[in-house]
Amino acid sequence: MAGRSKRVTAEDRVAVDAGKVSARYQRWLARQPLAERTRDAYLAQVEGFVAWLAGSEHGGAALAEGQVRDWAVRDYKRFVKTKKRWSPASVNQALAAIDNFYRSLGVGRPAVPREELAQLAPRALAEAEQRAFLRAVEACPSPRDRAMATVLFYTGLRLSELAGLDVDDVAVSQRRGRVVVRSGKGDAYREVPLNSACRKALDEWASARADQLAGGEDEGPPDKAGALWLSRAGARMSARAVDLVLRRLALDAHLQLSAHTLRHTCLTNLVRSGADVVLVAEIAGHRRLDTTRRYSLPSQADKDAALEAVLVET
């Protein structure tokens, strides 16, 4: 290849002090408006790249020269794909972190394409898994836990949206119900209907919640009377606490899932039942219809079933 002759030669190669480079990036990263989890993920990926770079033929030139940078990142991409056998999603996560790293150096984003990802629907529970989960929910002795799981399963609320609900955000009558999400993703407001299963579960929790409040010996935290979901101590439950409840229910059903799996399941059920994609987007709080249309894509189970269906008996 013509460009190969322009690579850094052994004589021109500049050593990379991986520790110093990573430490400098970490200081820069700490000043960026990113979630702590994102910072940690970026730092871990960049430390791996810089350590590889220190032992590569590219050396320090890859930190300053655009052409060498691109060669280096392409070679690293090939390395994690073939030697470390990373999945396409993991490769793309590494490239996103490396883009951020080069932004900190002020030398521009590497011209390296992302991996093509398989177009599959988000992971949702199969019908048998849904039935097993709902049986575990019905068998749960806690009205609060039954209500949380039922509402998530049938409304597709995000975990943070469910955990942030106040009593005033829920309106339930004998024939109708709705839950108000006052600050969803992007600070968006929406209202989501509650079906009969949700209304029944919420009525049972409302009665148990009133008993819990009446039996308390003190006023508790300031938001105690307003929070919909209360811990045993009377405090508002955190999103993590809600998620742990759901995971315990899942274990009772011999499943592994998160609140997000239930959201995916609800939206998949809506789309596959024939609900209009615009309606589903409104319920889900999606800004872009393309996000909602993903739920009409085939799942891996659909592909497996399709190939099993064409088996020819011999």
Sequence and secondary structure as in RCSB ss.txt:
>XXXX:A:sequence
MAGRSKRVTAEDRVAVDAGKVSARYQRWLARQPLAERTRDAYLAQVEGFVAWLAGSEHGGAALAEGQVRDWAVRD
YKRFVKTKKRWSPASVNQALAAIDNFYRSLGVGRPAVPREELAQLAPRALAEAEQRAFLRAVEACPSPRDRAMAT
VLFYTGLRLSELAGLDVDDVAVSQRRGRVVVRSGKGDAYREVPLNSACRKALDEWASARADQLAGGEDEGPPDKA
GALWLSRAGARMSARAVDLVLRRLALDAHLQLSAHTLRHTCLTNLVRSGADVVLVAEIAGHRRLDTTRRYSLPSQ
ADKDAALEAVLVET
>XXXX:A:secstr
 GGGGGS  TTT     HHHHHHHHHHHHHTSS  HHHHHHHHHHHHHHHHHHHTSSSGGGGGT HHHHHHHHHH
HHHHHHHTS   HHHHHHHHHHHHHHHHHHTS                   HHHHHHHHHHHHH S HHHHHHHH
HHHHH   HHHHHT BGGGEEE SS EEEEESS GGG  EEEE  HHHHHHHHHHHHHHHHHHHT SS  STTTT
TBSSB TTSSB  HHHHHHHHHHHHHHTT    HHHHHHHHHHHHHHTT  HHHHHHHHT SSHHHHHGGGS  H
HHHHHHHHHT    
